[in-house]
Amino acid sequence: MTDFLTALGLVLALEGTLYALAPGGMKNVMRTALNMSDQSLRIAGLAGLALGVLMVWFIRG
């Protein structure tokens, strides 16, 4: 549970950094996401999920 909360805190810190440093860029990312099809967003989400799992697996393995 501690590892999960640490990972969640890291995600929040990284996202917060992006919004703090480049709020306009993050708005553009959101606009782009709104214009993407559900299928494209799903594929991007699955790719991010797979990459994240592989990273954790290699780092922890």
N, CA, C, O and CB atoms as a CASP TS submission, in Angstrom:
PFRMAT TS
TARGET T0000
AUTHOR 0000-0000-0000
METHOD Language model
MODEL 1
PARENT N/A
ATOM      1  N   MET     1       0.818  -1.194   0.000  1.00  0.00           N
ATOM      2  CA  MET     1       0.000   0.000   0.000  1.00  0.00           C
ATOM      3  C   MET     1       0.866   1.263   0.000  1.00  0.00           C
ATOM      4  O   MET     1       0.512   2.268  -0.617  1.00  0.00           O
ATOM      5  CB  MET     1      -0.933  -0.005   1.204  1.00  0.00           C
ATOM      6  N   THR     2       1.997   1.199   0.695  1.00  0.00           N
ATOM      7  CA  THR     2       2.896   2.347   0.745  1.00  0.00           C
ATOM      8  C   THR     2       3.448   2.660  -0.637  1.00  0.00           C
ATOM      9  O   THR     2       3.556   3.827  -1.015  1.00  0.00           O
ATOM     10  CB  THR     2       4.040   2.090   1.726  1.00  0.00           C
ATOM     11  N   ASP     3       3.798   1.620  -1.395  1.00  0.00           N
ATOM     12  CA  ASP     3       4.315   1.831  -2.752  1.00  0.00           C
ATOM     13  C   ASP     3       3.254   2.486  -3.637  1.00  0.00           C
ATOM     14  O   ASP     3       3.561   3.377  -4.429  1.00  0.00           O
ATOM     15  CB  ASP     3       4.774   0.491  -3.371  1.00  0.00           C
ATOM     16  N   PHE     4       2.013   2.041  -3.498  1.00  0.00           N
ATOM     17  CA  PHE     4       0.934   2.612  -4.299  1.00  0.00           C
ATOM     18  C   PHE     4       0.750   4.095  -3.981  1.00  0.00           C
ATOM     19  O   PHE     4       0.635   4.917  -4.890  1.00  0.00           O
ATOM     20  CB  PHE     4      -0.377   1.850  -4.053  1.00  0.00           C
ATOM     21  N   LEU     5       0.723   4.431  -2.702  1.00  0.00           N
ATOM     22  CA  LEU     5       0.553   5.830  -2.320  1.00  0.00           C
ATOM     23  C   LEU     5       1.743   6.675  -2.749  1.00  0.00           C
ATOM     24  O   LEU     5       1.574   7.835  -3.126  1.00  0.00           O
ATOM     25  CB  LEU     5       0.351   5.944  -0.817  1.00  0.00           C
ATOM     26  N   THR     6       2.942   6.108  -2.697  1.00  0.00           N
ATOM     27  CA  THR     6       4.130   6.824  -3.183  1.00  0.00           C
ATOM     28  C   THR     6       4.017   7.088  -4.676  1.00  0.00           C
ATOM     29  O   THR     6       4.313   8.189  -5.142  1.00  0.00           O
ATOM     30  CB  THR     6       5.413   6.022  -2.881  1.00  0.00           C
ATOM     31  N   ALA     7       3.589   6.080  -5.426  1.00  0.00           N
ATOM     32  CA  ALA     7       3.421   6.242  -6.873  1.00  0.00           C
ATOM     33  C   ALA     7       2.351   7.282  -7.179  1.00  0.00           C
ATOM     34  O   ALA     7       2.526   8.103  -8.079  1.00  0.00           O
ATOM     35  CB  ALA     7       3.057   4.898  -7.530  1.00  0.00           C
ATOM     36  N   LEU     8       1.261   7.256  -6.451  1.00  0.00           N
ATOM     37  CA  LEU     8       0.188   8.229  -6.658  1.00  0.00           C
ATOM     38  C   LEU     8       0.681   9.646  -6.362  1.00  0.00           C
ATOM     39  O   LEU     8       0.372  10.583  -7.097  1.00  0.00           O
ATOM     40  CB  LEU     8      -1.027   7.889  -5.772  1.00  0.00           C
ATOM     41  N   GLY     9       1.442   9.794  -5.289  1.00  0.00           N
ATOM     42  CA  GLY     9       2.018  11.099  -4.967  1.00  0.00           C
ATOM     43  C   GLY     9       2.955  11.589  -6.049  1.00  0.00           C
ATOM     44  O   GLY     9       2.969  12.779  -6.365  1.00  0.00           O
ATOM     45  N   LEU    10       3.740  10.690  -6.621  1.00  0.00           N
ATOM     46  CA  LEU    10       4.652  11.062  -7.705  1.00  0.00           C
ATOM     47  C   LEU    10       3.885  11.504  -8.941  1.00  0.00           C
ATOM     48  O   LEU    10       4.259  12.484  -9.585  1.00  0.00           O
ATOM     49  CB  LEU    10       5.574   9.894  -8.053  1.00  0.00           C
ATOM     50  N   VAL    11       2.818  10.792  -9.277  1.00  0.00           N
ATOM     51  CA  VAL    11       1.985  11.181 -10.426  1.00  0.00           C
ATOM     52  C   VAL    11       1.407  12.583 -10.208  1.00  0.00           C
ATOM     53  O   VAL    11       1.439  13.421 -11.110  1.00  0.00           O
ATOM     54  CB  VAL    11       0.836  10.151 -10.647  1.00  0.00           C
ATOM     55  N   LEU    12       0.884  12.829  -9.016  1.00  0.00           N
ATOM     56  CA  LEU    12       0.313  14.147  -8.725  1.00  0.00           C
ATOM     57  C   LEU    12       1.374  15.239  -8.784  1.00  0.00           C
ATOM     58  O   LEU    12       1.112  16.336  -9.277  1.00  0.00           O
ATOM     59  CB  LEU    12      -0.355  14.144  -7.349  1.00  0.00           C
ATOM     60  N   ALA    13       2.564  14.944  -8.285  1.00  0.00           N
ATOM     61  CA  ALA    13       3.645  15.933  -8.326  1.00  0.00           C
ATOM     62  C   ALA    13       4.049  16.238  -9.767  1.00  0.00           C
ATOM     63  O   ALA    13       4.259  17.399 -10.118  1.00  0.00           O
ATOM     64  CB  ALA    13       4.863  15.433  -7.529  1.00  0.00           C
ATOM     65  N   LEU    14       4.159  15.213 -10.596  1.00  0.00           N
ATOM     66  CA  LEU    14       4.547  15.430 -11.998  1.00  0.00           C
ATOM     67  C   LEU    14       3.473  16.194 -12.755  1.00  0.00           C
ATOM     68  O   LEU    14       3.787  17.115 -13.509  1.00  0.00           O
ATOM     69  CB  LEU    14       4.819  14.092 -12.693  1.00  0.00           C
ATOM     70  N   GLU    15       2.216  15.827 -12.566  1.00  0.00           N
ATOM     71  CA  GLU    15       1.140  16.547 -13.251  1.00  0.00           C
ATOM     72  C   GLU    15       1.053  17.984 -12.756  1.00  0.00           C
ATOM     73  O   GLU    15       0.861  18.906 -13.548  1.00  0.00           O
ATOM     74  CB  GLU    15      -0.206  15.833 -13.044  1.00  0.00           C
ATOM     75  N   GLY    16       1.194  18.173 -11.454  1.00  0.00           N
ATOM     76  CA  GLY    16       1.171  19.528 -10.911  1.00  0.00           C
ATOM     77  C   GLY    16       2.281  20.379 -11.479  1.00  0.00           C
ATOM     78  O   GLY    16       2.087  21.566 -11.742  1.00  0.00           O
ATOM     79  N   THR    17       3.450  19.781 -11.671  1.00  0.00           N
ATOM     80  CA  THR    17       4.578  20.497 -12.260  1.00  0.00           C
ATOM     81  C   THR    17       4.254  20.935 -13.683  1.00  0.00           C
ATOM     82  O   THR    17       4.559  22.063 -14.072  1.00  0.00           O
ATOM     83  CB  THR    17       5.836  19.620 -12.248  1.00  0.00           C
ATOM     84  N   LEU    18       3.632  20.042 -14.466  1.00  0.00           N
ATOM     85  CA  LEU    18       3.272  20.392 -15.843  1.00  0.00           C
ATOM     86  C   LEU    18       2.292  21.562 -15.877  1.00  0.00           C
ATOM     87  O   LEU    18       2.450  22.487 -16.674  1.00  0.00           O
ATOM     88  CB  LEU    18       2.666  19.179 -16.560  1.00  0.00           C
ATOM     89  N   TYR    19       1.277  21.519 -15.006  1.00  0.00           N
ATOM     90  CA  TYR    19       0.300  22.613 -14.968  1.00  0.00           C
ATOM     91  C   TYR    19       0.925  23.905 -14.477  1.00  0.00           C
ATOM     92  O   TYR    19       0.557  24.983 -14.945  1.00  0.00           O
ATOM     93  CB  TYR    19      -0.876  22.243 -14.077  1.00  0.00           C
ATOM     94  N   ALA    20       1.861  23.820 -13.547  1.00  0.00           N
ATOM     95  CA  ALA    20       2.503  25.025 -13.012  1.00  0.00           C
ATOM     96  C   ALA    20       3.452  25.655 -14.025  1.00  0.00           C
ATOM     97  O   ALA    20       3.509  26.879 -14.141  1.00  0.00           O
ATOM     98  CB  ALA    20       3.262  24.694 -11.730  1.00  0.00           C
ATOM     99  N   LEU    21       4.197  24.831 -14.758  1.00  0.00           N
ATOM    100  CA  LEU    21       5.201  25.355 -15.687  1.00  0.00           C
ATOM    101  C   LEU    21       4.630  25.735 -17.053  1.00  0.00           C
ATOM    102  O   LEU    21       5.118  26.664 -17.695  1.00  0.00           O
ATOM    103  CB  LEU    21       6.292  24.340 -15.874  1.00  0.00           C
ATOM    104  N   ALA    22       3.598  25.016 -17.495  1.00  0.00           N
ATOM    105  CA  ALA    22       3.077  25.260 -18.843  1.00  0.00           C
ATOM    106  C   ALA    22       1.556  25.128 -18.875  1.00  0.00           C
ATOM    107  O   ALA    22       1.033  24.201 -19.493  1.00  0.00           O
ATOM    108  CB  ALA    22       3.711  24.286 -19.848  1.00  0.00           C
ATOM    109  N   PRO    23       0.843  26.037 -18.221  1.00  0.00           N
ATOM    110  CA  PRO    23      -0.622  25.917 -18.205  1.00  0.00           C
ATOM    111  C   PRO    23      -1.244  26.015 -19.599  1.00  0.00           C
ATOM    112  O   PRO    23      -2.227  25.333 -19.891  1.00  0.00           O
ATOM    113  CB  PRO    23      -1.215  26.991 -17.315  1.00  0.00           C
ATOM    114  N   GLY    24      -0.678  26.852 -20.449  1.00  0.00           N
ATOM    115  CA  GLY    24      -1.199  26.966 -21.816  1.00  0.00           C
ATOM    116  C   GLY    24      -1.009  25.683 -22.605  1.00  0.00           C
ATOM    117  O   GLY    24      -1.886  25.263 -23.360  1.00  0.00           O
ATOM    118  N   GLY    25       0.139  25.073 -22.421  1.00  0.00           N
ATOM    119  CA  GLY    25       0.407  23.810 -23.101  1.00  0.00           C
ATOM    120  C   GLY    25      -0.534  22.710 -22.645  1.00  0.00           C
ATOM    121  O   GLY    25      -0.984  21.894 -23.449  1.00  0.00           O
ATOM    122  N   MET    26      -0.829  22.690 -21.352  1.00  0.00           N
ATOM    123  CA  MET    26      -1.754  21.675 -20.838  1.00  0.00           C
ATOM    124  C   MET    26      -3.171  21.910 -21.359  1.00  0.00           C
ATOM    125  O   MET    26      -3.903  20.953 -21.611  1.00  0.00           O
ATOM    126  CB  MET    26      -1.752  21.677 -19.299  1.00  0.00           C
ATOM    127  N   LYS    27      -3.565  23.177 -21.524  1.00  0.00           N
ATOM    128  CA  LYS    27      -4.875  23.467 -22.116  1.00  0.00           C
ATOM    129  C   LYS    27      -4.930  22.957 -23.550  1.00  0.00           C
ATOM    130  O   LYS    27      -5.944  22.411 -23.984  1.00  0.00           O
ATOM    131  CB  LYS    27      -5.172  24.983 -22.075  1.00  0.00           C
ATOM    132  N   ASN    28      -3.835  23.137 -24.284  1.00  0.00           N
ATOM    133  CA  ASN    28      -3.790  22.632 -25.659  1.00  0.00           C
ATOM    134  C   ASN    28      -3.885  21.110 -25.687  1.00  0.00           C
ATOM    135  O   ASN    28      -4.550  20.548 -26.557  1.00  0.00           O
ATOM    136  CB  ASN    28      -2.503  23.091 -26.357  1.00  0.00           C
ATOM    137  N   VAL    29      -3.229  20.444 -24.750  1.00  0.00           N
ATOM    138  CA  VAL    29      -3.312  18.981 -24.677  1.00  0.00           C
ATOM    139  C   VAL    29      -4.759  18.557 -24.430  1.00  0.00           C
ATOM    140  O   VAL    29      -5.239  17.601 -25.039  1.00  0.00           O
ATOM    141  CB  VAL    29      -2.384  18.429 -23.556  1.00  0.00           C
ATOM    142  N   MET    30      -5.455  19.269 -23.533  1.00  0.00           N
ATOM    143  CA  MET    30      -6.855  18.937 -23.249  1.00  0.00           C
ATOM    144  C   MET    30      -7.740  19.159 -24.468  1.00  0.00           C
ATOM    145  O   MET    30      -8.626  18.355 -24.759  1.00  0.00           O
ATOM    146  CB  MET    30      -7.371  19.769 -22.076  1.00  0.00           C
ATOM    147  N   ARG    31      -7.491  20.262 -25.181  1.00  0.00           N
ATOM    148  CA  ARG    31      -8.279  20.527 -26.398  1.00  0.00           C
ATOM    149  C   ARG    31      -8.057  19.427 -27.426  1.00  0.00           C
ATOM    150  O   ARG    31      -9.000  18.964 -28.068  1.00  0.00           O
ATOM    151  CB  ARG    31      -7.907  21.902 -27.006  1.00  0.00           C
ATOM    152  N   THR    32      -6.812  19.016 -27.575  1.00  0.00           N
ATOM    153  CA  THR    32      -6.495  17.950 -28.519  1.00  0.00           C
ATOM    154  C   THR    32      -7.188  16.658 -28.119  1.00  0.00           C
ATOM    155  O   THR    32      -7.726  15.950 -28.970  1.00  0.00           O
ATOM    156  CB  THR    32      -4.980  17.736 -28.603  1.00  0.00           C
ATOM    157  N   ALA    33      -7.178  16.346 -26.827  1.00  0.00           N
ATOM    158  CA  ALA    33      -7.827  15.126 -26.349  1.00  0.00           C
ATOM    159  C   ALA    33      -9.335  15.166 -26.606  1.00  0.00           C
ATOM    160  O   ALA    33      -9.932  14.148 -26.957  1.00  0.00           O
ATOM    161  CB  ALA    33      -7.550  14.927 -24.852  1.00  0.00           C
ATOM    162  N   LEU    34      -9.950  16.334 -26.432  1.00  0.00           N
ATOM    163  CA  LEU    34     -11.385  16.455 -26.681  1.00  0.00           C
ATOM    164  C   LEU    34     -11.729  16.208 -28.145  1.00  0.00           C
ATOM    165  O   LEU    34     -12.822  15.735 -28.456  1.00  0.00           O
ATOM    166  CB  LEU    34     -11.875  17.830 -26.262  1.00  0.00           C
ATOM    167  N   ASN    35     -10.800  16.526 -29.042  1.00  0.00           N
ATOM    168  CA  ASN    35     -11.045  16.342 -30.472  1.00  0.00           C
ATOM    169  C   ASN    35     -10.683  14.948 -30.971  1.00  0.00           C
ATOM    170  O   ASN    35     -10.957  14.617 -32.125  1.00  0.00           O
ATOM    171  CB  ASN    35     -10.271  17.365 -31.253  1.00  0.00           C
ATOM    172  N   MET    36     -10.076  14.130 -30.123  1.00  0.00           N
ATOM    173  CA  MET    36      -9.692  12.777 -30.527  1.00  0.00           C
ATOM    174  C   MET    36     -10.881  11.830 -30.378  1.00  0.00           C
ATOM    175  O   MET    36     -11.765  12.045 -29.549  1.00  0.00           O
ATOM    176  CB  MET    36      -8.492  12.274 -29.687  1.00  0.00           C
ATOM    177  N   SER    37     -10.885  10.796 -31.184  1.00  0.00           N
ATOM    178  CA  SER    37     -11.944   9.793 -31.066  1.00  0.00           C
ATOM    179  C   SER    37     -11.733   8.966 -29.802  1.00  0.00           C
ATOM    180  O   SER    37     -10.628   8.890 -29.264  1.00  0.00           O
ATOM    181  CB  SER    37     -11.978   8.877 -32.316  1.00  0.00           C
ATOM    182  N   ASP    38     -12.819   8.349 -29.345  1.00  0.00           N
ATOM    183  CA  ASP    38     -12.722   7.486 -28.167  1.00  0.00           C
ATOM    184  C   ASP    38     -11.727   6.355 -28.408  1.00  0.00           C
ATOM    185  O   ASP    38     -10.973   5.980 -27.510  1.00  0.00           O
ATOM    186  CB  ASP    38     -14.101   6.911 -27.805  1.00  0.00           C
ATOM    187  N   GLN    39     -11.732   5.824 -29.605  1.00  0.00           N
ATOM    188  CA  GLN    39     -10.820   4.720 -29.934  1.00  0.00           C
ATOM    189  C   GLN    39      -9.358   5.162 -29.838  1.00  0.00           C
ATOM    190  O   GLN    39      -8.523   4.424 -29.316  1.00  0.00           O
ATOM    191  CB  GLN    39     -11.115   4.184 -31.349  1.00  0.00           C
ATOM    192  N   SER    40      -9.049   6.345 -30.331  1.00  0.00           N
ATOM    193  CA  SER    40      -7.676   6.846 -30.257  1.00  0.00           C
ATOM    194  C   SER    40      -7.252   7.083 -28.812  1.00  0.00           C
ATOM    195  O   SER    40      -6.128   6.758 -28.429  1.00  0.00           O
ATOM    196  CB  SER    40      -7.537   8.141 -31.061  1.00  0.00           C
ATOM    197  N   LEU    41      -8.152   7.648 -28.013  1.00  0.00           N
ATOM    198  CA  LEU    41      -7.843   7.860 -26.597  1.00  0.00           C
ATOM    199  C   LEU    41      -7.652   6.534 -25.873  1.00  0.00           C
ATOM    200  O   LEU    41      -6.774   6.402 -25.020  1.00  0.00           O
ATOM    201  CB  LEU    41      -8.953   8.670 -25.922  1.00  0.00           C
ATOM    202  N   ARG    42      -8.488   5.547 -26.223  1.00  0.00           N
ATOM    203  CA  ARG    42      -8.377   4.226 -25.606  1.00  0.00           C
ATOM    204  C   ARG    42      -7.030   3.590 -25.941  1.00  0.00           C
ATOM    205  O   ARG    42      -6.378   3.017 -25.068  1.00  0.00           O
ATOM    206  CB  ARG    42      -9.528   3.314 -26.071  1.00  0.00           C
ATOM    207  N   ILE    43      -6.619   3.688 -27.186  1.00  0.00           N
ATOM    208  CA  ILE    43      -5.330   3.112 -27.606  1.00  0.00           C
ATOM    209  C   ILE    43      -4.181   3.833 -26.896  1.00  0.00           C
ATOM    210  O   ILE    43      -3.245   3.188 -26.422  1.00  0.00           O
ATOM    211  CB  ILE    43      -5.158   3.209 -29.154  1.00  0.00           C
ATOM    212  N   ALA    44      -4.246   5.157 -26.822  1.00  0.00           N
ATOM    213  CA  ALA    44      -3.203   5.910 -26.130  1.00  0.00           C
ATOM    214  C   ALA    44      -3.168   5.538 -24.649  1.00  0.00           C
ATOM    215  O   ALA    44      -2.089   5.396 -24.072  1.00  0.00           O
ATOM    216  CB  ALA    44      -3.429   7.426 -26.297  1.00  0.00           C
ATOM    217  N   GLY    45      -4.330   5.380 -24.035  1.00  0.00           N
ATOM    218  CA  GLY    45      -4.394   4.982 -22.636  1.00  0.00           C
ATOM    219  C   GLY    45      -3.812   3.599 -22.405  1.00  0.00           C
ATOM    220  O   GLY    45      -3.078   3.386 -21.440  1.00  0.00           O
ATOM    221  N   LEU    46      -4.134   2.658 -23.282  1.00  0.00           N
ATOM    222  CA  LEU    46      -3.591   1.307 -23.155  1.00  0.00           C
ATOM    223  C   LEU    46      -2.084   1.283 -23.376  1.00  0.00           C
ATOM    224  O   LEU    46      -1.367   0.528 -22.718  1.00  0.00           O
ATOM    225  CB  LEU    46      -4.274   0.373 -24.144  1.00  0.00           C
ATOM    226  N   ALA    47      -1.602   2.114 -24.304  1.00  0.00           N
ATOM    227  CA  ALA    47      -0.157   2.191 -24.543  1.00  0.00           C
ATOM    228  C   ALA    47       0.551   2.762 -23.311  1.00  0.00           C
ATOM    229  O   ALA    47       1.603   2.263 -22.912  1.00  0.00           O
ATOM    230  CB  ALA    47       0.146   3.062 -25.794  1.00  0.00           C
ATOM    231  N   GLY    48      -0.027   3.808 -22.709  1.00  0.00           N
ATOM    232  CA  GLY    48       0.546   4.371 -21.491  1.00  0.00           C
ATOM    233  C   GLY    48       0.519   3.379 -20.343  1.00  0.00           C
ATOM    234  O   GLY    48       1.476   3.280 -19.575  1.00  0.00           O
ATOM    235  N   LEU    49      -0.568   2.652 -20.228  1.00  0.00           N
ATOM    236  CA  LEU    49      -0.686   1.626 -19.198  1.00  0.00           C
ATOM    237  C   LEU    49       0.391   0.566 -19.371  1.00  0.00           C
ATOM    238  O   LEU    49       1.073   0.208 -18.411  1.00  0.00           O
ATOM    239  CB  LEU    49      -2.076   0.981 -19.236  1.00  0.00           C
ATOM    240  N   ALA    50       0.547   0.060 -20.599  1.00  0.00           N
ATOM    241  CA  ALA    50       1.551  -0.968 -20.870  1.00  0.00           C
ATOM    242  C   ALA    50       2.962  -0.451 -20.596  1.00  0.00           C
ATOM    243  O   ALA    50       3.777  -1.159 -20.004  1.00  0.00           O
ATOM    244  CB  ALA    50       1.440  -1.449 -22.322  1.00  0.00           C
ATOM    245  N   LEU    51       3.250   0.763 -21.016  1.00  0.00           N
ATOM    246  CA  LEU    51       4.570   1.344 -20.784  1.00  0.00           C
ATOM    247  C   LEU    51       4.842   1.484 -19.289  1.00  0.00           C
ATOM    248  O   LEU    51       5.935   1.164 -18.824  1.00  0.00           O
ATOM    249  CB  LEU    51       4.686   2.712 -21.475  1.00  0.00           C
ATOM    250  N   GLY    52       3.861   1.957 -18.545  1.00  0.00           N
ATOM    251  CA  GLY    52       4.027   2.111 -17.106  1.00  0.00           C
ATOM    252  C   GLY    52       4.264   0.786 -16.405  1.00  0.00           C
ATOM    253  O   GLY    52       5.133   0.685 -15.539  1.00  0.00           O
ATOM    254  N   VAL    53       3.494  -0.232 -16.776  1.00  0.00           N
ATOM    255  CA  VAL    53       3.673  -1.554 -16.171  1.00  0.00           C
ATOM    256  C   VAL    53       5.051  -2.110 -16.506  1.00  0.00           C
ATOM    257  O   VAL    53       5.720  -2.670 -15.638  1.00  0.00           O
ATOM    258  CB  VAL    53       2.576  -2.526 -16.650  1.00  0.00           C
ATOM    259  N   LEU    54       5.480  -1.961 -17.755  1.00  0.00           N
ATOM    260  CA  LEU    54       6.812  -2.449 -18.146  1.00  0.00           C
ATOM    261  C   LEU    54       7.924  -1.720 -17.399  1.00  0.00           C
ATOM    262  O   LEU    54       8.905  -2.332 -16.977  1.00  0.00           O
ATOM    263  CB  LEU    54       7.013  -2.287 -19.655  1.00  0.00           C
ATOM    264  N   MET    55       7.762  -0.417 -17.242  1.00  0.00           N
ATOM    265  CA  MET    55       8.777   0.346 -16.506  1.00  0.00           C
ATOM    266  C   MET    55       8.885  -0.146 -15.064  1.00  0.00           C
ATOM    267  O   MET    55       9.986  -0.379 -14.564  1.00  0.00           O
ATOM    268  CB  MET    55       8.444   1.851 -16.528  1.00  0.00           C
ATOM    269  N   VAL    56       7.753  -0.302 -14.408  1.00  0.00           N
ATOM    270  CA  VAL    56       7.763  -0.772 -13.017  1.00  0.00           C
ATOM    271  C   VAL    56       8.341  -2.181 -12.942  1.00  0.00           C
ATOM    272  O   VAL    56       9.114  -2.497 -12.038  1.00  0.00           O
ATOM    273  CB  VAL    56       6.334  -0.745 -12.417  1.00  0.00           C
ATOM    274  N   TRP    57       7.963  -3.018 -13.893  1.00  0.00           N
ATOM    275  CA  TRP    57       8.443  -4.413 -13.907  1.00  0.00           C
ATOM    276  C   TRP    57       9.957  -4.456 -14.055  1.00  0.00           C
ATOM    277  O   TRP    57      10.626  -5.198 -13.335  1.00  0.00           O
ATOM    278  CB  TRP    57       7.777  -5.210 -15.054  1.00  0.00           C
ATOM    279  N   PHE    58      10.507  -3.674 -14.977  1.00  0.00           N
ATOM    280  CA  PHE    58      11.960  -3.668 -15.182  1.00  0.00           C
ATOM    281  C   PHE    58      12.699  -3.053 -13.997  1.00  0.00           C
ATOM    282  O   PHE    58      13.748  -3.551 -13.590  1.00  0.00           O
ATOM    283  CB  PHE    58      12.308  -2.905 -16.457  1.00  0.00           C
ATOM    284  N   ILE    59      12.156  -1.977 -13.449  1.00  0.00           N
ATOM    285  CA  ILE    59      12.816  -1.306 -12.328  1.00  0.00           C
ATOM    286  C   ILE    59      12.777  -2.174 -11.078  1.00  0.00           C
ATOM    287  O   ILE    59      13.770  -2.275 -10.357  1.00  0.00           O
ATOM    288  CB  ILE    59      12.156   0.050 -12.048  1.00  0.00           C
ATOM    289  N   ARG    60      11.635  -2.799 -10.820  1.00  0.00           N
ATOM    290  CA  ARG    60      11.476  -3.603  -9.607  1.00  0.00           C
ATOM    291  C   ARG    60      12.014  -5.013  -9.758  1.00  0.00           C
ATOM    292  O   ARG    60      12.296  -5.686  -8.766  1.00  0.00           O
ATOM    293  CB  ARG    60      10.026  -3.663  -9.218  1.00  0.00           C
ATOM    294  N   GLY    61      12.160  -5.468 -11.011  1.00  0.00           N
ATOM    295  CA  GLY    61      12.577  -6.858 -11.267  1.00  0.00           C
ATOM    296  C   GLY    61      13.998  -7.064 -11.067  1.00  0.00           C
ATOM    297  O   GLY    61      14.492  -8.178 -11.244  1.00  0.00           O
TER
END
